[in-house]
Amino acid sequence: MNLKSFGCSFIYGNELSDEVGTEVYLNPSQLTWPALLSKQYDYGYQCYARPGSGNLQIAEKVNKRLGAEIIVSESNDPRSYRQNSDKF
C-alpha cells in the first residue's frame, strides 16, 4: 500500500532538518507527519506536495493523480482575513 500526500511547504517539509536542495526542491523531508505515518505502518510514500502551492493548485494535482472530482464553489464563510488599516 502507498500513502500519497499533497499540499504546500508544510506537507513537503520545507525547512525541516533533512530537507535537501534549497533552490530546486528535489527531495521532500522524511520528517513530515505523512512520511512518519507511512513508516509507522510500513507503507510506501509518495509526496506530491510543493512549497508555494495554493488550494486550487493542490486540488488540480489531486485530480490529476487520483482522478478525484473537484468542485469549486462560492463560500459564505463569515470569517474575514482582510486587515482594516483604520485599526492600526
C-alpha positions in Angstrom: 0.0 0.0 0.0 1.2 3.6 -0.7 0.4 6.7 1.2 0.2 9.8 -1.2 0.4 13.3 0.2 -0.5 16.6 -1.4 0.0 20.1 -0.1 2.3 23.0 0.3 5.6 23.6 2.1 4.1 22.2 5.4 3.5 18.8 3.9 6.7 18.9 1.8 8.7 19.6 4.9 10.3 22.8 3.8 12.9 24.0 6.4 13.0 20.7 8.3 16.4 19.4 9.1 16.6 16.7 6.5 15.4 18.8 3.5 17.9 18.6 0.7 18.1 21.1 -2.2 17.2 24.6 -1.3 16.7 26.2 -4.7 15.2 23.3 -6.6 13.0 21.2 -4.4 14.3 17.7 -5.2 13.7 15.7 -2.0 10.8 16.2 0.3 11.5 15.8 4.0 11.0 12.4 5.6 10.2 14.1 8.9 6.7 15.3 8.0 3.7 13.6 9.5 2.7 11.8 6.3 6.2 10.4 5.9 6.4 9.3 9.5 2.9 7.8 9.3 3.9 5.8 6.2 7.0 4.5 8.1 4.9 3.5 11.1 2.6 1.4 9.0 5.2 0.2 6.6 3.6 1.8 3.6 5.3 3.2 0.5 5.3 7.0 0.4 4.8 9.4 -2.5 4.9 13.2 -1.8 3.3 15.4 -4.4 3.4 18.5 -2.2 5.4 21.5 -3.4 6.2 24.7 -1.5 4.1 27.7 -2.5 1.2 25.6 -3.8 -2.2 27.2 -3.3 -5.5 25.4 -2.7 -6.6 25.3 -6.3 -3.2 24.0 -7.5 -3.3 21.3 -4.8 -6.8 20.3 -5.8 -5.8 20.1 -9.5 -2.8 17.9 -8.6 -5.1 15.6 -6.6 -7.4 15.4 -9.6 -4.6 14.6 -12.0 -3.0 11.9 -9.8 -6.1 10.3 -8.3 -8.9 11.2 -10.7 -10.9 12.8 -7.9 -13.8 15.1 -8.8 -13.1 18.7 -7.7 -16.0 21.1 -7.1 -15.2 24.8 -6.6 -18.0 26.9 -5.3 -18.6 30.3 -3.6 -18.3 30.4 0.1 -20.4 32.2 2.8 -17.6 32.0 5.3 -18.2 34.8 7.7 -14.6 35.0 8.8 -12.6 37.8 7.4 -8.9 37.6 6.7 -8.7 41.2 5.4 -7.0 43.8 7.5 -8.5 47.2 8.2 -5.8 49.8 8.4 -8.1 52.1 10.4 -7.5 49.8 13.4 -3.7 50.2 13.3 
